[in-house]
Amino acid sequence: MNLLTLLFGEPSINALDAHRKAEVKAMIEKLTTIGRTDDFLSLVPGGNFDMHCHHREAREIGKRLNDMGGVPLMLAVRNSIRSKLKDTLTEHLDHCWKDIGQWQA
């Protein structure tokens, strides 16, 4: 993150109306919790993880973000997650979101 983003936040998130901005902030908090408790990837499917070993709820959040603002919004949320979690978990999120919209892992 650059200094302006740290001071003023992600432009793609700031451009949203108040309702959607609150929704995105809640999704960031949920993704942070998922990353800390479950991870975004698993070695085996089942439970919170689909047949591709991707966290089901994290993928649903990615789909919602894609619907709201496409890759720019997904990248903004990814950057927010990166500031809260380790780089390895951010890479796991990248792979979890593979094939959502135009997302490239």
C-alpha positions in Angstrom: 0.0 0.0 0.0 1.2 3.5 -0.7 1.0 6.4 1.6 -2.1 7.9 0.0 -3.9 4.6 0.3 -2.9 4.3 3.9 -4.2 7.8 4.7 -7.3 7.9 2.6 -8.2 4.2 1.9 -8.6 2.3 -1.3 -10.1 4.5 -4.1 -12.3 1.6 -5.4 -13.9 1.3 -1.9 -14.1 5.0 -1.3 -16.1 5.5 -4.5 -18.9 3.3 -3.3 -22.1 4.7 -1.7 -22.3 4.5 2.1 -24.4 1.3 2.1 -22.1 -0.6 -0.2 -19.0 0.7 1.5 -20.3 -0.7 4.8 -21.1 -4.0 3.1 -17.5 -4.1 1.7 -16.0 -3.3 5.2 -18.0 -6.1 6.7 -16.8 -8.5 4.0 -13.2 -7.4 4.7 -13.7 -8.2 8.4 -15.3 -11.6 7.5 -12.4 -12.5 5.1 -9.9 -11.5 7.8 -11.6 -13.8 10.3 -11.7 -16.6 7.7 -8.0 -16.2 7.0 -7.1 -16.3 10.7 -9.3 -19.2 11.6 -9.7 -21.5 8.6 -7.4 -20.2 5.8 -8.7 -19.7 2.3 -7.4 -23.1 1.1 -7.5 -26.6 2.4 -5.7 -29.8 1.6 -8.9 -31.7 1.6 -12.5 -30.8 0.6 -15.4 -30.8 3.0 -17.0 -28.7 5.6 -16.2 -25.0 4.8 -14.2 -26.0 1.7 -15.6 -26.9 -1.7 -14.4 -29.8 -4.0 -11.5 -27.6 -5.2 -10.5 -27.0 -1.5 -11.5 -23.3 -1.7 -13.3 -21.8 1.3 -16.9 -21.6 0.3 -17.8 -18.3 2.0 -14.6 -16.6 0.8 -15.6 -17.5 -2.7 -19.1 -16.1 -2.2 -17.6 -12.9 -0.9 -15.4 -12.8 -4.0 -18.4 -13.3 -6.3 -20.3 -10.5 -4.5 -17.3 -8.1 -4.8 -17.0 -9.0 -8.5 -20.7 -8.1 -9.0 -20.3 -4.8 -7.1 -17.1 -3.6 -8.7 -15.2 -6.2 -10.7 -11.5 -6.8 -10.4 -10.7 -3.2 -9.2 -12.9 -3.7 -6.1 -11.6 -7.3 -5.6 -8.0 -5.9 -5.7 -8.8 -3.2 -3.2 -10.2 -5.8 -0.8 -7.2 -8.0 -1.4 -4.9 -5.1 -0.6 -6.9 -4.5 2.6 -6.6 -8.2 3.5 -2.8 -8.1 2.8 -2.4 -5.3 5.3 -4.1 -7.4 8.0 -2.8 -10.9 7.3 0.4 -12.6 6.2 1.5 -12.6 2.5 1.0 -16.3 2.4 -2.7 -16.0 3.3 -3.1 -13.3 0.7 -1.7 -15.7 -1.9 -4.2 -18.3 -0.7 -7.0 -15.8 -1.2 -5.8 -15.2 -4.7 -6.1 -18.9 -5.5 -9.4 -19.1 -3.7 -10.9 -16.5 -6.0 -9.5 -18.1 -9.1 -12.0 -18.0 -12.0 -14.3 -15.4 -10.3 -15.0 -12.9 -13.1 -11.7 -11.8 -14.6 -9.7 -12.6 -11.5 -6.3 -14.1 -12.2 -4.5 -16.1 -9.5 
